[in-house]
Amino acid sequence: MPLRRFLIVVHRWLGVPLCLFFALWFPSGIGMMYWDFPSVSRADRLDHSPPLDPSTVRLSPIEALATLGMPAASEIRLNTFDRRPVYRFRIKGADEIVYADTGERQREVSNAMAQRIASAWVAQPAFSATVTTMDEADQWTVQPSFGALRPMFRYAWPNGDQVYVSQRSGEVVQFTTSASRLEAYLGPIPHWLYFTPLRKRPALWNAVVTWVSGIGTIAVLLGLAIGVWTWSPFRRYRVKGAAVRWPYRGTKRWHAILGLIGGVAAATWAFSGMLSMEPFPLRGGGGGDESRSTIARALRGRPALAAFDRFTPSAALARLAGTPVKELELTSLAGDSLYIAHVTGGETRVVTLDGQLRPAFDQQRIAALVTKALAPIGRASTRLLERYDRYYLDRRHQRPLPVLLVTLDDRDQSRYYLDLNTATIVEQYNSRDWMSRWLYHGLHSLDFPWLYDHRPLWDIVVIALMLGGTALSVTSLVLAWQVLGRALARIA
């Protein structure tokens, strides 16, 4: 049939350039299930910081802020920098650092300071590291977010540890080990096409991933249509005199069988991979912004610094004696100033200005504040969530639990998940996010509740599908080589 022959030709020549991408995506998808691209989070920095010593905190928050000549700050945190206590003031979207022991402002990052910071991160002497100044992106700093942090010092130790220190901020902005780099090469780098020459050009990388995955979806769907059209359950084909269901032999026959079995999965993965690049909006414009801001204002306000003179940061740290506090957050709840102490291991403590210690905020009070604040927008209901649900989930179980689920009876059926340890929103969802949740995350990660909540069943199903896709990709590579070989032979 002319139409079927046309579809076969289109599928064949689309598959020749695309088969290599699918051969990268499927096996690396197994790696993506367990390994991430190396990164340094705020929690990582706290884990590598020494505990705060109350005897070294000599300035009050008001005194420290006065050295900047600024009237107020939206966020105030007390932690360490270069093993010294510092106040970090968030002012107009930028962090200003003032040493809490001397009152001097952190301005420049010297070579000696960067060496101390990198050495402390890995607990290895700086003299044994090879130092390189990084003005351009390398494999581990290819994301655009690193651009504002350059130039960097890269310290590489003989055991494979690599620490990147920004010369602008003095912070450790990237950390890799021999193991994390190997894991990245087995998972995220080939899966996301994070190859340095391509990824350092964001527009080109975005276009390549979008077009390749989009055209790949079409190629797979064509192959699936051809397979259904060609397959004969009544064995109407003859191969060497035998009645068969397929008019193919060898690799082409296996490719047709694998494509018919796994074609739907391959097409949905390619399509949802394209959605990750957001070629069209995955989220509704501004849905839930008003209610989110309302909740944030009801729970956390700008701290009144004068209140912290009654019970100073040193006194709060002394009250927590014996607890390795990595950071004190100076904040408030419904107008009441207080401290949130971030402890080793990601735990928190709430310290009131009358010296009381609490493991978390009171659920009933948080629920009452949120419900009252949202009343002008819509009727809100709350309940404690002790397990992940279909919108708030994490296969590595790093997101906090329990959380307070707030559901709002508004046009978008908004849902907010509040961490009771910090009284902050850790996730939100509304009906405008359905495409992102189900067409992208649902299809790409198969994180459907009926499967995702039953591990290792989820692992077994996903790995089996990935192995099937890998086998399909291998047959594609073989067929592509044969097609190219014949074409080149004709040209020769």
Secondary structure, 3 states (H helix, E strand, C coil): CHHHHHHHHHHHHHHHHHHHHHHHHHHHHHHHCCCCCCCCCHHHHHHCCCCCCHHHCCCCHHHHHHCCCCCCCCEEEEEEECCEEEEEEEECCEEEEEECCCCCECCCCCHHHHHHHHHHHHCCCHHHCEEEEECCCCCCCCCHHHHHHCCEEEEECCCCCEEEEECCCCCEEEEECHHHHHHHHHCHHHHHCCCHHHHCCHHHHHHHHHHHHHHHHHHHHHHHHHHHHHCCCCCCEEECCEEECCCCCHHHHHHHHHHHHHHHHHHHHHHHHHHCCCCCCCCCCCCCHHHHHHHHHHHCCCCCHHHHHCCCHHHHHHHCCCCCEEEEEEEEECCEEEEEEEEHHHCEEEEECCCCEECCCCHHHHHHHHHHHHCCCCCEEEEEECCCCCCCCCCCCCCCCCEEEEEECCCCCCEEEEECCCCEEEEEECHHHHHHHHHHHHHHHCCCHHHHCCCCHHHHHHHHHHHHHHHHHHHHHHHHHHHHHHHHHHHC
